[in-house]
């Protein structure tokens, strides 16, 4: 195996030599400790695991210390107040310079003080939802009773006639002055007089008078 | 008219133990620490001092071990476990910075 990866040939040789030395030492220790052939390999692997764990812990501690130094570079440290409290106990004496006294913040008016809002009552929420539904229904009924649908159909027919029997939904809205709901109801109810066509799913709706279509 | 007699009666068998005062030079109680100084206070009088050191670039773990080392040495020197209290002074009163300012002047 000639692959060295990121290591230079010298570094690779050094690493190999260390690995061989580690293996030989491990075998020597295990041979001394193990009694009989059957106990040799378990003892070998157990020793190897212990040594590798010890090396890994030492490496991690060293890496953490170096990382802490890098992190602290150019900065002043802080100390946890919990750790200081353990050291000093409950008794703390602080000596402040009057130069750094901070003036008190102006007090907020009573209403703006941080009071926790009460959670809404379930009954109130249900009542509010029911009221909203009934109001929406009333709006729909209000549109239906505003004018008679026959007036809407007449307006649509007039607008179509003025546009040579063909118009799209937007043009009909402008020409008739009807709300979208009223226009739609009028188109549906007067289906005997015109044909509704839509080429694409979200495309414009085209209204064509049956007289023109025929 | 009888004169008022003033008696001076000390506290018998009461010897306040010396304590270690750690003075942190920092501008906020929870802010970064500019310098640290120790003093041993016995009955309101400073009987020993540990020179202040600047703490720029010192990791927190090293600062903790330094504090423990100093407290251990002071306890060994005074042959007793002393209580520890902390004090705070603004960073501009750091004795090292004031001394450097005087030297440059």
Interface residues (C-beta under 8 A of the other chain):
Chain A: X65 X68 X69 X71 X72 X73 X74 X75 X76 X77 X78 X79 X81 X83 X84 X87 X88 X89 X91 X92 X93 X94 X95 X96 X97 X99 X100
Chain B: X21 X22 X23 X24 X26 X27 X29 X30 X31 X32 X33 X34 X55 X56 X57 X58 X59 X60 X61 X62 X63 X64 X67 X71 X83 X84 X85 X86 X87 X88 X89 X90 X93
